[in-house]
Amino acid sequence: MRLVEAEGDSTKSWDAAVLAAVRSAKVKDPLGVEVGRLWAELDGSRLARYHASVKVAYRQSQRSTVRRTR
């Protein structure tokens, strides 16, 4: 299993920011996500933009290292 770090943001919610981060990782079949940091920008007294830093877990396809002889 491998991990890749990614960040995402959204104007809608924390969930949407995490999903945006997973999508930005550009891994084929993510297995899980570890949320490392959540933060938001304020617009007066309301949350305007949500941000998330994550680590996305995925399986790396194994390539054979055996050479074939002819």
C-alpha positions as CSV (number, residue, x, y, z in Angstrom):
1,M,0.0,0.0,0.0
2,R,1.2,3.5,-0.8
3,L,0.3,7.0,0.4
4,V,0.1,10.3,-1.5
5,E,-0.5,13.7,0.1
6,A,-3.1,16.0,-1.4
7,E,-5.1,19.2,-0.7
8,G,-8.6,20.3,-1.7
9,D,-11.0,23.0,-1.1
10,S,-14.7,23.8,-1.4
11,T,-17.2,26.5,-0.8
12,K,-19.8,24.0,0.4
13,S,-18.5,21.8,3.3
14,W,-15.6,20.0,4.9
15,D,-16.8,16.8,3.3
16,A,-16.7,18.4,-0.2
17,A,-13.1,19.7,0.6
18,V,-11.9,16.2,1.6
19,L,-13.5,14.7,-1.6
20,A,-11.8,17.4,-3.7
21,A,-8.5,16.5,-2.1
22,V,-9.0,12.8,-2.8
23,R,-9.8,13.6,-6.5
24,S,-6.7,15.9,-6.7
25,A,-4.5,12.9,-5.6
26,K,-5.3,11.3,-9.0
27,V,-4.9,7.7,-7.9
28,K,-6.8,5.0,-9.7
29,D,-8.5,3.1,-6.8
30,P,-8.2,4.9,-3.5
31,L,-8.6,2.6,-0.5
32,G,-8.8,5.2,2.3
33,V,-8.1,8.7,3.4
34,E,-6.4,10.1,6.5
35,V,-7.5,13.7,7.2
36,G,-4.5,15.6,8.5
37,R,-5.7,19.2,8.7
38,L,-9.0,21.1,8.2
39,W,-9.2,24.9,8.1
40,A,-11.5,27.6,6.7
41,E,-11.5,31.1,5.4
42,L,-13.9,33.5,7.0
43,D,-16.2,36.1,5.4
44,G,-17.2,38.1,8.3
45,S,-18.8,35.7,10.8
46,R,-19.4,32.9,8.3
47,L,-17.2,30.2,6.8
48,A,-16.5,31.1,3.2
49,R,-14.1,28.4,1.9
50,Y,-13.2,25.0,3.5
51,H,-9.8,23.5,3.0
52,A,-8.5,19.9,3.7
53,S,-5.0,18.3,3.7
54,V,-5.1,14.5,3.4
55,K,-3.1,11.4,2.8
56,V,-4.8,9.0,0.3
57,A,-4.0,5.3,0.5
58,Y,-3.9,3.2,-2.6
59,R,-2.5,-0.1,-3.9
60,Q,0.4,0.1,-6.3
61,S,0.3,-2.4,-9.1
62,Q,3.2,-4.7,-8.9
63,R,5.3,-5.1,-12.0
64,S,7.3,-8.2,-12.6
65,T,11.1,-7.8,-12.2
66,V,11.9,-11.2,-13.8
67,R,13.4,-10.9,-17.2
68,R,12.4,-13.5,-19.8
69,T,15.1,-15.0,-21.9
70,R,14.5,-16.0,-25.5
